[in-house]
Amino acid sequence: MFKHILLPTDGSELSERAVSAGVDLAKAVGAKVTGVYAMESFPLTYYGEYVPADAFSPEEFEAAEKRRADTYLGRVKELAEKAGVPCEVLTMRDALPHDAIIAAAEKAGCDLIYMATHGRRGISALLLGSETTKVLTHSKIPVLAFR
């Protein structure tokens, strides 16, 4: 069965439920888990010489992303520890979150990616896409979608 499960998180309620279920699966099959947060890159905006009053500096943006990663991945570690499941965490950066997730799974040597899907349907799914769908499409590692 599976020996090493990747648990991507974006901090959402659904993502946290998926992480919890993924930890339960890992415990049931005797696997370890790696939590991953795909950090966003600093958004480049083109305002000419105008700078919005609420604009982040690259350093402020980086610090906020690091705090988010620490919070979200801390929750993964907490759930795994509570269940007695070995856990590591990674932060990855890529312009495309699905590429960061796949790269994390490969880097950690995972044999399953267990992730939430926000369940968009219809036109919103078509326009917004889904990171889960992109991972499903591009990953050579099996993916289990939680909804």
N, CA, C and O atoms as a GROMACS GRO file, in nm:
protein
  588
    1MET      N    1   0.085  -0.118   0.000
    1MET     CA    2   0.000   0.000   0.000
    1MET      C    3   0.089   0.124   0.000
    1MET      O    4   0.206   0.117  -0.038
    2PHE      N    5   0.035   0.234   0.041
    2PHE     CA    6   0.110   0.360   0.041
    2PHE      C    7   0.198   0.371   0.166
    2PHE      O    8   0.157   0.334   0.276
    3LYS      N    9   0.318   0.423   0.146
    3LYS     CA   10   0.415   0.435   0.255
    3LYS      C   11   0.446   0.580   0.291
    3LYS      O   12   0.493   0.609   0.401
    4HIS      N   13   0.420   0.673   0.196
    4HIS     CA   14   0.455   0.813   0.220
    4HIS      C   15   0.355   0.902   0.147
    4HIS      O   16   0.351   0.903   0.024
    5ILE      N   17   0.276   0.974   0.221
    5ILE     CA   18   0.165   1.052   0.166
    5ILE      C   19   0.195   1.202   0.176
    5ILE      O   20   0.229   1.252   0.283
    6LEU      N   21   0.181   1.272   0.064
    6LEU     CA   22   0.196   1.417   0.062
    6LEU      C   23   0.061   1.480   0.092
    6LEU      O   24  -0.041   1.443   0.034
    7LEU      N   25   0.061   1.578   0.185
    7LEU     CA   26  -0.061   1.648   0.224
    7LEU      C   27  -0.045   1.797   0.197
    7LEU      O   28   0.004   1.870   0.283
    8PRO      N   29  -0.084   1.844   0.078
    8PRO     CA   30  -0.078   1.988   0.050
    8PRO      C   31  -0.184   2.061   0.132
    8PRO      O   32  -0.292   2.009   0.157
    9THR      N   33  -0.151   2.183   0.174
    9THR     CA   34  -0.247   2.263   0.248
    9THR      C   35  -0.241   2.407   0.202
    9THR      O   36  -0.134   2.460   0.170
   10ASP      N   37  -0.358   2.469   0.198
   10ASP     CA   38  -0.364   2.613   0.169
   10ASP      C   39  -0.428   2.688   0.285
   10ASP      O   40  -0.459   2.807   0.275
   11GLY      N   41  -0.447   2.617   0.397
   11GLY     CA   42  -0.503   2.680   0.516
   11GLY      C   43  -0.653   2.690   0.520
   11GLY      O   44  -0.709   2.733   0.621
   12SER      N   45  -0.721   2.652   0.413
   12SER     CA   46  -0.867   2.660   0.411
   12SER      C   47  -0.927   2.551   0.500
   12SER      O   48  -0.860   2.455   0.537
   13GLU      N   49  -1.053   2.569   0.534
   13GLU     CA   50  -1.122   2.470   0.616
   13GLU      C   51  -1.125   2.334   0.546
   13GLU      O   52  -1.100   2.231   0.609
   14LEU      N   53  -1.156   2.332   0.418
   14LEU     CA   54  -1.160   2.207   0.343
   14LEU      C   55  -1.022   2.143   0.338
   14LEU      O   56  -1.009   2.022   0.352
   15SER      N   57  -0.920   2.223   0.318
   15SER     CA   58  -0.784   2.171   0.315
   15SER      C   59  -0.748   2.108   0.450
   15SER      O   60  -0.684   2.003   0.454
   16GLU      N   61  -0.787   2.172   0.557
   16GLU     CA   62  -0.758   2.117   0.690
   16GLU      C   63  -0.831   1.985   0.712
   16GLU      O   64  -0.777   1.893   0.772
   17ARG      N   65  -0.954   1.976   0.664
   17ARG     CA   66  -1.028   1.849   0.676
   17ARG      C   67  -0.959   1.740   0.594
   17ARG      O   68  -0.953   1.625   0.637
   18ALA      N   69  -0.908   1.777   0.476
   18ALA     CA   70  -0.835   1.680   0.393
   18ALA      C   71  -0.707   1.635   0.463
   18ALA      O   72  -0.674   1.516   0.461
   19VAL      N   73  -0.636   1.728   0.524
   19VAL     CA   74  -0.514   1.693   0.597
   19VAL      C   75  -0.547   1.596   0.709
   19VAL      O   76  -0.478   1.495   0.728
   20SER      N   77  -0.652   1.625   0.784
   20SER     CA   78  -0.693   1.537   0.893
   20SER      C   79  -0.727   1.396   0.841
   20SER      O   80  -0.685   1.297   0.899
   21ALA      N   81  -0.803   1.390   0.732
   21ALA     CA   82  -0.837   1.260   0.673
   21ALA      C   83  -0.713   1.191   0.618
   21ALA      O   84  -0.703   1.068   0.626
   22GLY      N   85  -0.620   1.267   0.563
   22GLY     CA   86  -0.496   1.210   0.511
   22GLY      C   87  -0.411   1.152   0.623
   22GLY      O   88  -0.349   1.047   0.606
   23VAL      N   89  -0.407   1.220   0.736
   23VAL     CA   90  -0.334   1.168   0.852
   23VAL      C   91  -0.401   1.039   0.900
   23VAL      O   92  -0.332   0.943   0.934
   24ASP      N   93  -0.533   1.037   0.903
   24ASP     CA   94  -0.605   0.915   0.942
   24ASP      C   95  -0.572   0.800   0.848
   24ASP      O   96  -0.551   0.687   0.892
   25LEU      N   97  -0.568   0.828   0.717
   25LEU     CA   98  -0.532   0.725   0.619
   25LEU      C   99  -0.391   0.676   0.645
   25LEU      O  100  -0.365   0.555   0.644
   26ALA      N  101  -0.298   0.768   0.666
   26ALA     CA  102  -0.159   0.731   0.692
   26ALA      C  103  -0.149   0.640   0.815
   26ALA      O  104  -0.077   0.541   0.814
   27LYS      N  105  -0.221   0.675   0.920
   27LYS     CA  106  -0.220   0.593   1.040
   27LYS      C  107  -0.273   0.453   1.011
   27LYS      O  108  -0.217   0.353   1.056
   28ALA      N  109  -0.381   0.446   0.935
   28ALA     CA  110  -0.444   0.317   0.905
   28ALA      C  111  -0.354   0.225   0.822
   28ALA      O  112  -0.357   0.103   0.839
   29VAL      N  113  -0.274   0.283   0.734
   29VAL     CA  114  -0.189   0.200   0.646
   29VAL      C  115  -0.043   0.198   0.690
   29VAL      O  116   0.041   0.136   0.625
   30GLY      N  117  -0.011   0.266   0.801
   30GLY     CA  118   0.125   0.266   0.852
   30GLY      C  119   0.221   0.351   0.770
   30GLY      O  120   0.340   0.319   0.759
   31ALA      N  121   0.169   0.460   0.712
   31ALA     CA  122   0.252   0.548   0.628
   31ALA      C  123   0.299   0.669   0.707
   31ALA      O  124   0.247   0.698   0.815
   32LYS      N  125   0.397   0.738   0.652
   32LYS     CA  126   0.437   0.868   0.706
   32LYS      C  127   0.378   0.975   0.614
   32LYS      O  128   0.335   0.946   0.503
   33VAL      N  129   0.378   1.099   0.662
   33VAL     CA  130   0.323   1.209   0.583
   33VAL      C  131   0.424   1.323   0.571
   33VAL      O  132   0.511   1.342   0.656
   34THR      N  133   0.409   1.396   0.463
   34THR     CA  134   0.481   1.522   0.446
   34THR      C  135   0.377   1.626   0.412
   34THR      O  136   0.302   1.613   0.315
   35GLY      N  137   0.372   1.732   0.493
   35GLY     CA  138   0.284   1.845   0.465
   35GLY      C  139   0.358   1.943   0.376
   35GLY      O  140   0.479   1.963   0.391
   36VAL      N  141   0.286   2.004   0.283
   36VAL     CA  142   0.349   2.102   0.195
   36VAL      C  143   0.260   2.224   0.178
   36VAL      O  144   0.138   2.213   0.166
   37TYR      N  145   0.325   2.340   0.178
   37TYR     CA  146   0.257   2.466   0.148
   37TYR      C  147   0.328   2.525   0.027
   37TYR      O  148   0.450   2.544   0.029
   38ALA      N  149   0.252   2.553  -0.078
   38ALA     CA  150   0.307   2.614  -0.199
   38ALA      C  151   0.303   2.765  -0.182
   38ALA      O  152   0.198   2.828  -0.196
   39MET      N  153   0.418   2.823  -0.153
   39MET     CA  154   0.427   2.967  -0.130
   39MET      C  155   0.407   3.043  -0.261
   39MET      O  156   0.455   3.003  -0.366
   40GLU      N  157   0.335   3.151  -0.251
   40GLU     CA  158   0.315   3.236  -0.368
   40GLU      C  159   0.438   3.322  -0.392
   40GLU      O  160   0.513   3.354  -0.299
   41SER      N  161   0.457   3.359  -0.515
   41SER     CA  162   0.564   3.452  -0.549
   41SER      C  163   0.511   3.593  -0.535
   41SER      O  164   0.391   3.617  -0.542
   42PHE      N  165   0.602   3.686  -0.513
   42PHE     CA  166   0.564   3.826  -0.500
   42PHE      C  167   0.492   3.870  -0.627
   42PHE      O  168   0.547   3.856  -0.736
   43PRO      N  169   0.370   3.924  -0.614
   43PRO     CA  170   0.296   3.964  -0.734
   43PRO      C  171   0.356   4.090  -0.797
   43PRO      O  172   0.374   4.192  -0.731
   44LEU      N  173   0.385   4.078  -0.921
   44LEU     CA  174   0.435   4.195  -0.994
   44LEU      C  175   0.316   4.271  -1.049
   44LEU      O  176   0.234   4.215  -1.122
   45THR      N  177   0.308   4.397  -1.015
   45THR     CA  178   0.200   4.480  -1.066
   45THR      C  179   0.261   4.594  -1.145
   45THR      O  180   0.371   4.641  -1.116
   46TYR      N  181   0.189   4.636  -1.242
   46TYR     CA  182   0.239   4.742  -1.328
   46TYR      C  183   0.147   4.863  -1.317
   46TYR      O  184   0.046   4.874  -1.385
   47TYR      N  185   0.186   4.952  -1.229
   47TYR     CA  186   0.109   5.073  -1.208
   47TYR      C  187   0.182   5.197  -1.259
   47TYR      O  188   0.138   5.309  -1.234
   48GLY      N  189   0.290   5.178  -1.328
   48GLY     CA  190   0.371   5.292  -1.367
   48GLY      C  191   0.440   5.344  -1.243
   48GLY      O  192   0.502   5.267  -1.170
   49GLU      N  193   0.429   5.472  -1.218
   49GLU     CA  194   0.493   5.530  -1.100
   49GLU      C  195   0.400   5.532  -0.980
   49GLU      O  196   0.442   5.568  -0.870
   50TYR      N  197   0.276   5.493  -0.999
   50TYR     CA  198   0.179   5.490  -0.890
   50TYR      C  199   0.202   5.365  -0.804
   50TYR      O  200   0.217   5.255  -0.857
   51VAL      N  201   0.206   5.382  -0.674
   51VAL     CA  202   0.217   5.271  -0.581
   51VAL      C  203   0.099   5.280  -0.486
   51VAL      O  204   0.085   5.378  -0.413
   52PRO      N  205   0.011   5.177  -0.486
   52PRO     CA  206  -0.105   5.180  -0.395
   52PRO      C  207  -0.060   5.191  -0.249
   52PRO      O  208   0.045   5.138  -0.211
   53ALA      N  209  -0.140   5.259  -0.170
   53ALA     CA  210  -0.108   5.281  -0.029
   53ALA      C  211  -0.095   5.151   0.049
   53ALA      O  212  -0.018   5.144   0.144
   54ASP      N  213  -0.170   5.048   0.009
   54ASP     CA  214  -0.168   4.921   0.082
   54ASP      C  215  -0.072   4.818   0.021
   54ASP      O  216  -0.081   4.700   0.054
   55ALA      N  217   0.018   4.861  -0.066
   55ALA     CA  218   0.110   4.769  -0.132
   55ALA      C  219   0.212   4.714  -0.033
   55ALA      O  220   0.264   4.786   0.052
   56PHE      N  221   0.238   4.585  -0.046
   56PHE     CA  222   0.342   4.519   0.033
   56PHE      C  223   0.476   4.538  -0.035
   56PHE      O  224   0.483   4.543  -0.158
   57SER      N  225   0.580   4.549   0.042
   57SER     CA  226   0.714   4.541  -0.015
   57SER      C  227   0.742   4.392  -0.036
   57SER      O  228   0.676   4.308   0.026
   58PRO      N  229   0.837   4.358  -0.120
   58PRO     CA  230   0.872   4.216  -0.136
   58PRO      C  231   0.910   4.150  -0.003
   58PRO      O  232   0.877   4.033   0.020
   59GLU      N  233   0.976   4.223   0.084
   59GLU     CA  234   1.017   4.168   0.213
   59GLU      C  235   0.896   4.142   0.304
   59GLU      O  236   0.890   4.041   0.373
   60GLU      N  237   0.800   4.235   0.303
   60GLU     CA  238   0.679   4.217   0.383
   60GLU      C  239   0.597   4.100   0.330
   60GLU      O  240   0.543   4.020   0.406
   61PHE      N  241   0.588   4.090   0.199
   61PHE     CA  242   0.515   3.980   0.137
   61PHE      C  243   0.578   3.847   0.174
   61PHE      O  244   0.508   3.752   0.211
   62GLU      N  245   0.710   3.839   0.165
   62GLU     CA  246   0.784   3.716   0.199
   62GLU      C  247   0.761   3.678   0.345
   62GLU      O  248   0.740   3.561   0.376
   63ALA      N  249   0.766   3.776   0.434
   63ALA     CA  250   0.746   3.749   0.576
   63ALA      C  251   0.603   3.698   0.602
   63ALA      O  252   0.583   3.607   0.682
   64ALA      N  253   0.505   3.756   0.534
   64ALA     CA  254   0.366   3.712   0.550
   64ALA      C  255   0.348   3.570   0.498
   64ALA      O  256   0.279   3.490   0.560
   65GLU      N  257   0.410   3.539   0.385
   65GLU     CA  258   0.402   3.402   0.330
   65GLU      C  259   0.468   3.302   0.424
   65GLU      O  260   0.417   3.192   0.443
   66LYS      N  261   0.579   3.340   0.483
   66LYS     CA  262   0.649   3.252   0.577
   66LYS      C  263   0.563   3.227   0.700
   66LYS      O  264   0.555   3.114   0.749
   67ARG      N  265   0.497   3.332   0.751
   67ARG     CA  266   0.407   3.314   0.866
   67ARG      C  267   0.292   3.221   0.831
   67ARG      O  268   0.255   3.134   0.910
   68ARG      N  269   0.234   3.239   0.711
   68ARG     CA  270   0.126   3.151   0.667
   68ARG      C  271   0.175   3.006   0.661
   68ARG      O  272   0.109   2.916   0.712
   69ALA      N  273   0.289   2.985   0.599
   69ALA     CA  274   0.345   2.850   0.587
   69ALA      C  275   0.365   2.788   0.725
   69ALA      O  276   0.327   2.673   0.748
   70ASP      N  277   0.424   2.864   0.817
   70ASP     CA  278   0.448   2.812   0.952
   70ASP      C  279   0.318   2.775   1.021
   70ASP      O  280   0.310   2.672   1.089
   71THR      N  281   0.215   2.859   1.005
   71THR     CA  282   0.085   2.832   1.068
   71THR      C  283   0.021   2.707   1.009
   71THR      O  284  -0.019   2.617   1.082
   72TYR      N  285   0.012   2.702   0.877
   72TYR     CA  286  -0.057   2.590   0.811
   72TYR      C  287   0.018   2.460   0.831
   72TYR      O  288  -0.043   2.356   0.858
   73LEU      N  289   0.150   2.463   0.819
   73LEU     CA  290   0.228   2.341   0.834
   73LEU      C  291   0.238   2.300   0.981
   73LEU      O  292   0.252   2.181   1.012
   74GLY      N  293   0.230   2.397   1.071
   74GLY     CA  294   0.225   2.365   1.213
   74GLY      C  295   0.102   2.283   1.246
   74GLY      O  296   0.106   2.192   1.329
   75ARG      N  297  -0.007   2.314   1.180
   75ARG     CA  298  -0.131   2.239   1.200
   75ARG      C  299  -0.117   2.096   1.148
   75ARG      O  300  -0.167   2.002   1.210
   76VAL      N  301  -0.049   2.078   1.034
   76VAL     CA  302  -0.025   1.943   0.981
   76VAL      C  303   0.057   1.863   1.083
   76VAL      O  304   0.024   1.749   1.114
   77LYS      N  305   0.164   1.924   1.133
   77LYS     CA  306   0.249   1.856   1.233
   77LYS      C  307   0.169   1.820   1.358
   77LYS      O  308   0.184   1.711   1.413
   78GLU      N  309   0.086   1.912   1.402
   78GLU     CA  310   0.004   1.889   1.521
   78GLU      C  311  -0.089   1.769   1.503
   78GLU      O  312  -0.098   1.683   1.590
   79LEU      N  313  -0.159   1.764   1.390
   79LEU     CA  314  -0.252   1.653   1.364
   79LEU      C  315  -0.177   1.520   1.353
   79LEU      O  316  -0.223   1.418   1.405
   80ALA      N  317  -0.063   1.521   1.286
   80ALA     CA  318   0.016   1.398   1.271
   80ALA      C  319   0.070   1.350   1.405
   80ALA      O  320   0.064   1.232   1.436
   81GLU      N  321   0.121   1.444   1.484
   81GLU     CA  322   0.176   1.408   1.615
   81GLU      C  323   0.067   1.348   1.704
   81GLU      O  324   0.089   1.248   1.772
   82LYS      N  325  -0.049   1.410   1.701
   82LYS     CA  326  -0.163   1.362   1.781
   82LYS      C  327  -0.200   1.219   1.741
   82LYS      O  328  -0.241   1.140   1.827
   83ALA      N  329  -0.187   1.186   1.612
   83ALA     CA  330  -0.223   1.052   1.562
   83ALA      C  331  -0.107   0.954   1.571
   83ALA      O  332  -0.124   0.835   1.545
   84GLY      N  333   0.012   1.004   1.607
   84GLY     CA  334   0.129   0.916   1.614
   84GLY      C  335   0.184   0.881   1.477
   84GLY      O  336   0.240   0.773   1.458
   85VAL      N  337   0.168   0.971   1.381
   85VAL     CA  338   0.214   0.948   1.243
   85VAL      C  339   0.341   1.031   1.220
   85VAL      O  340   0.341   1.152   1.245
   86PRO      N  341   0.448   0.968   1.171
   86PRO     CA  342   0.569   1.046   1.140
   86PRO      C  343   0.539   1.153   1.035
   86PRO      O  344   0.468   1.129   0.938
   87CYS      N  345   0.595   1.272   1.057
   87CYS     CA  346   0.561   1.385   0.971
   87CYS      C  347   0.681   1.475   0.947
   87CYS      O  348   0.760   1.503   1.037
   88GLU      N  349   0.693   1.519   0.824
   88GLU     CA  350   0.787   1.623   0.785
   88GLU      C  351   0.706   1.730   0.713
   88GLU      O  352   0.593   1.706   0.672
   89VAL      N  353   0.765   1.849   0.699
   89VAL     CA  354   0.696   1.955   0.627
   89VAL      C  355   0.792   2.022   0.530
   89VAL      O  356   0.913   2.025   0.552
   90LEU      N  357   0.735   2.075   0.423
   90LEU     CA  358   0.811   2.145   0.320
   90LEU      C  359   0.738   2.272   0.279
   90LEU      O  360   0.615   2.276   0.279
   91THR      N  361   0.813   2.373   0.245
   91THR     CA  362   0.754   2.485   0.173
   91THR      C  363   0.820   2.486   0.036
   91THR      O  364   0.941   2.470   0.024
   92MET      N  365   0.739   2.505  -0.063
   92MET     CA  366   0.788   2.506  -0.201
   92MET      C  367   0.742   2.636  -0.266
   92MET      O  368   0.637   2.691  -0.230
   93ARG      N  369   0.820   2.684  -0.360
   93ARG     CA  370   0.780   2.805  -0.431
   93ARG      C  371   0.786   2.776  -0.581
   93ARG      O  372   0.884   2.725  -0.634
   94ASP      N  373   0.677   2.812  -0.646
   94ASP     CA  374   0.668   2.800  -0.790
   94ASP      C  375   0.558   2.895  -0.833
   94ASP      O  376   0.462   2.918  -0.758
   95ALA      N  377   0.569   2.950  -0.952
   95ALA     CA  378   0.464   3.039  -1.001
   95ALA      C  379   0.332   2.963  -1.016
   95ALA      O  380   0.225   3.023  -1.011
   96LEU      N  381   0.342   2.833  -1.032
   96LEU     CA  382   0.223   2.748  -1.047
   96LEU      C  383   0.215   2.653  -0.928
   96LEU      O  384   0.298   2.564  -0.914
   97PRO      N  385   0.115   2.671  -0.841
   97PRO     CA  386   0.107   2.588  -0.721
   97PRO      C  387   0.104   2.438  -0.750
   97PRO      O  388   0.161   2.359  -0.675
   98HIS      N  389   0.038   2.397  -0.857
   98HIS     CA  390   0.032   2.253  -0.886
   98HIS      C  391   0.170   2.198  -0.916
   98HIS      O  392   0.200   2.084  -0.881
   99ASP      N  393   0.256   2.277  -0.981
   99ASP     CA  394   0.393   2.233  -1.006
   99ASP      C  395   0.471   2.221  -0.875
   99ASP      O  396   0.552   2.130  -0.859
  100ALA      N  397   0.446   2.313  -0.782
  100ALA     CA  398   0.513   2.307  -0.652
  100ALA      C  399   0.471   2.181  -0.576
  100ALA      O  400   0.554   2.116  -0.512
  101ILE      N  401   0.344   2.146  -0.584
  101ILE     CA  402   0.292   2.027  -0.515
  101ILE      C  403   0.355   1.901  -0.574
  101ILE      O  404   0.400   1.814  -0.499
  102ILE      N  405   0.358   1.891  -0.705
  102ILE     CA  406   0.417   1.775  -0.770
  102ILE      C  407   0.566   1.765  -0.740
  102ILE      O  408   0.617   1.657  -0.712
  103ALA      N  409   0.635   1.878  -0.745
  103ALA     CA  410   0.779   1.880  -0.714
  103ALA      C  411   0.804   1.837  -0.569
  103ALA      O  412   0.900   1.766  -0.541
  104ALA      N  413   0.717   1.880  -0.478
  104ALA     CA  414   0.731   1.842  -0.337
  104ALA      C  415   0.715   1.691  -0.321
  104ALA      O  416   0.791   1.627  -0.248
  105ALA      N  417   0.616   1.634  -0.389
  105ALA     CA  418   0.594   1.489  -0.381
  105ALA      C  419   0.715   1.413  -0.432
  105ALA      O  420   0.756   1.313  -0.374
  106GLU      N  421   0.773   1.461  -0.542
  106GLU     CA  422   0.891   1.396  -0.598
  106GLU      C  423   1.011   1.413  -0.505
  106GLU      O  424   1.086   1.318  -0.481
  107LYS      N  425   1.030   1.533  -0.454
  107LYS     CA  426   1.143   1.562  -0.365
  107LYS      C  427   1.138   1.477  -0.238
  107LYS      O  428   1.241   1.426  -0.193
  108ALA      N  429   1.020   1.462  -0.181
  108ALA     CA  430   1.004   1.388  -0.056
  108ALA      C  431   0.995   1.236  -0.078
  108ALA      O  432   1.001   1.160   0.018
  109GLY      N  433   0.980   1.194  -0.203
  109GLY     CA  434   0.968   1.050  -0.231
  109GLY      C  435   0.832   0.994  -0.195
  109GLY      O  436   0.821   0.879  -0.153
  110CYS      N  437   0.728   1.076  -0.211
  110CYS     CA  438   0.592   1.033  -0.178
  110CYS      C  439   0.537   0.939  -0.284
  110CYS      O  440   0.572   0.949  -0.402
  111ASP      N  441   0.450   0.848  -0.241
  111ASP     CA  442   0.385   0.758  -0.336
  111ASP      C  443   0.235   0.785  -0.348
  111ASP      O  444   0.164   0.710  -0.415
  112LEU      N  445   0.186   0.891  -0.282
  112LEU     CA  446   0.046   0.934  -0.294
  112LEU      C  447   0.038   1.082  -0.258
  112LEU      O  448   0.101   1.129  -0.164
  113ILE      N  449  -0.040   1.154  -0.336
  113ILE     CA  450  -0.075   1.293  -0.304
  113ILE      C  451  -0.221   1.292  -0.264
  113ILE      O  452  -0.308   1.251  -0.341
  114TYR      N  453  -0.249   1.336  -0.141
  114TYR     CA  454  -0.386   1.336  -0.088
  114TYR      C  455  -0.424   1.481  -0.064
  114TYR      O  456  -0.372   1.546   0.027
  115MET      N  457  -0.514   1.533  -0.147
  115MET     CA  458  -0.542   1.676  -0.138
  115MET      C  459  -0.690   1.708  -0.156
  115MET      O  460  -0.766   1.631  -0.213
  116ALA      N  461  -0.726   1.824  -0.104
  116ALA     CA  462  -0.864   1.872  -0.112
  116ALA      C  463  -0.894   1.924  -0.252
  116ALA      O  464  -0.807   1.973  -0.323
  117THR      N  465  -1.020   1.913  -0.287
  117THR     CA  466  -1.070   1.981  -0.406
  117THR      C  467  -1.185   2.069  -0.358
  117THR      O  468  -1.270   2.026  -0.281
  118HIS      N  469  -1.186   2.191  -0.406
  118HIS     CA  470  -1.289   2.284  -0.359
  118HIS      C  471  -1.422   2.262  -0.430
  118HIS      O  472  -1.520   2.330  -0.401
  119GLY      N  473  -1.426   2.168  -0.523
  119GLY     CA  474  -1.551   2.128  -0.582
  119GLY      C  475  -1.618   2.229  -0.672
  119GLY      O  476  -1.741   2.232  -0.682
  120ARG      N  477  -1.539   2.314  -0.738
  120ARG     CA  478  -1.600   2.408  -0.832
  120ARG      C  479  -1.660   2.331  -0.948
  120ARG      O  480  -1.606   2.230  -0.993
  121ARG      N  481  -1.773   2.380  -0.994
  121ARG     CA  482  -1.839   2.317  -1.108
  121ARG      C  483  -1.875   2.423  -1.211
  121ARG      O  484  -1.871   2.543  -1.184
  122GLY      N  485  -1.910   2.375  -1.327
  122GLY     CA  486  -1.961   2.465  -1.430
  122GLY      C  487  -1.861   2.570  -1.474
  122GLY      O  488  -1.742   2.542  -1.487
  123ILE      N  489  -1.911   2.690  -1.496
  123ILE     CA  490  -1.828   2.796  -1.553
  123ILE      C  491  -1.716   2.838  -1.460
  123ILE      O  492  -1.607   2.872  -1.506
  124SER      N  493  -1.739   2.837  -1.326
  124SER     CA  494  -1.631   2.876  -1.235
  124SER      C  495  -1.515   2.777  -1.241
  124SER      O  496  -1.400   2.817  -1.232
  125ALA      N  497  -1.545   2.648  -1.258
  125ALA     CA  498  -1.438   2.550  -1.272
  125ALA      C  499  -1.361   2.573  -1.402
  125ALA      O  500  -1.239   2.560  -1.407
  126LEU      N  501  -1.435   2.607  -1.507
  126LEU     CA  502  -1.373   2.630  -1.636
  126LEU      C  503  -1.284   2.755  -1.632
  126LEU      O  504  -1.172   2.753  -1.684
  127LEU      N  505  -1.334   2.861  -1.572
  127LEU     CA  506  -1.258   2.987  -1.569
  127LEU      C  507  -1.148   2.987  -1.465
  127LEU      O  508  -1.037   3.033  -1.493
  128LEU      N  509  -1.177   2.937  -1.346
  128LEU     CA  510  -1.080   2.944  -1.238
  128LEU      C  511  -0.986   2.824  -1.236
  128LEU      O  512  -0.874   2.833  -1.186
  129GLY      N  513  -1.032   2.714  -1.290
  129GLY     CA  514  -0.950   2.594  -1.287
  129GLY      C  515  -0.945   2.540  -1.146
  129GLY      O  516  -1.012   2.589  -1.055
  130SER      N  517  -0.866   2.440  -1.129
  130SER     CA  518  -0.852   2.378  -0.999
  130SER      C  519  -0.710   2.326  -0.986
  130SER      O  520  -0.661   2.256  -1.075
  131GLU      N  521  -0.646   2.360  -0.878
  131GLU     CA  522  -0.510   2.308  -0.856
  131GLU      C  523  -0.514   2.156  -0.847
  131GLU      O  524  -0.423   2.089  -0.895
  132THR      N  525  -0.619   2.101  -0.787
  132THR     CA  526  -0.631   1.956  -0.777
  132THR      C  527  -0.641   1.894  -0.915
  132THR      O  528  -0.575   1.794  -0.943
  133THR      N  529  -0.722   1.952  -1.001
  133THR     CA  530  -0.734   1.900  -1.138
  133THR      C  531  -0.600   1.907  -1.210
  133THR      O  532  -0.564   1.815  -1.282
  134LYS      N  533  -0.527   2.016  -1.189
  134LYS     CA  534  -0.396   2.030  -1.254
  134LYS      C  535  -0.298   1.927  -1.199
  134LYS      O  536  -0.218   1.871  -1.275
  135VAL      N  537  -0.302   1.900  -1.069
  135VAL     CA  538  -0.215   1.797  -1.012
  135VAL      C  539  -0.255   1.661  -1.069
  135VAL      O  540  -0.169   1.583  -1.109
  136LEU      N  541  -0.385   1.634  -1.072
  136LEU     CA  542  -0.433   1.507  -1.130
  136LEU      C  543  -0.385   1.489  -1.274
  136LEU      O  544  -0.346   1.380  -1.315
  137THR      N  545  -0.388   1.597  -1.349
  137THR     CA  546  -0.351   1.592  -1.491
  137THR      C  547  -0.202   1.574  -1.513
  137THR      O  548  -0.162   1.502  -1.604
  138HIS      N  549  -0.120   1.638  -1.430
  138HIS     CA  550   0.024   1.642  -1.455
  138HIS      C  551   0.108   1.546  -1.370
  138HIS      O  552   0.223   1.521  -1.404
  139SER      N  553   0.054   1.494  -1.262
  139SER     CA  554   0.133   1.410  -1.172
  139SER      C  555   0.146   1.268  -1.223
  139SER      O  556   0.051   1.209  -1.275
  140LYS      N  557   0.265   1.213  -1.206
  140LYS     CA  558   0.288   1.071  -1.235
  140LYS      C  559   0.266   0.989  -1.108
  140LYS      O  560   0.262   0.866  -1.111
  141ILE      N  561   0.251   1.061  -0.995
  141ILE     CA  562   0.226   0.998  -0.864
  141ILE      C  563   0.074   0.994  -0.846
  141ILE      O  564   0.006   1.092  -0.878
  142PRO      N  565   0.020   0.883  -0.794
  142PRO     CA  566  -0.124   0.876  -0.773
  142PRO      C  567  -0.175   0.992  -0.685
  142PRO      O  568  -0.106   1.037  -0.593
  143VAL      N  569  -0.296   1.038  -0.716
  143VAL     CA  570  -0.358   1.148  -0.643
  143VAL      C  571  -0.495   1.103  -0.594
  143VAL      O  572  -0.575   1.048  -0.670
  144LEU      N  573  -0.521   1.128  -0.468
  144LEU     CA  574  -0.652   1.100  -0.410
  144LEU      C  575  -0.712   1.234  -0.372
  144LEU      O  576  -0.657   1.305  -0.289
  145ALA      N  577  -0.826   1.268  -0.434
  145ALA     CA  578  -0.891   1.398  -0.411
  145ALA      C  579  -0.996   1.383  -0.302
  145ALA      O  580  -1.079   1.293  -0.307
  146PHE      N  581  -0.991   1.472  -0.204
  146PHE     CA  582  -1.084   1.475  -0.092
  146PHE      C  583  -1.182   1.589  -0.110
  146PHE      O  584  -1.143   1.702  -0.139
  147ARG      N  585  -1.311   1.559  -0.092
  147ARG     CA  586  -1.411   1.665  -0.102
  147ARG      C  587  -1.517   1.645   0.003
  147ARG      O  588  -1.611   1.725   0.011
   0.00000   0.00000   0.00000
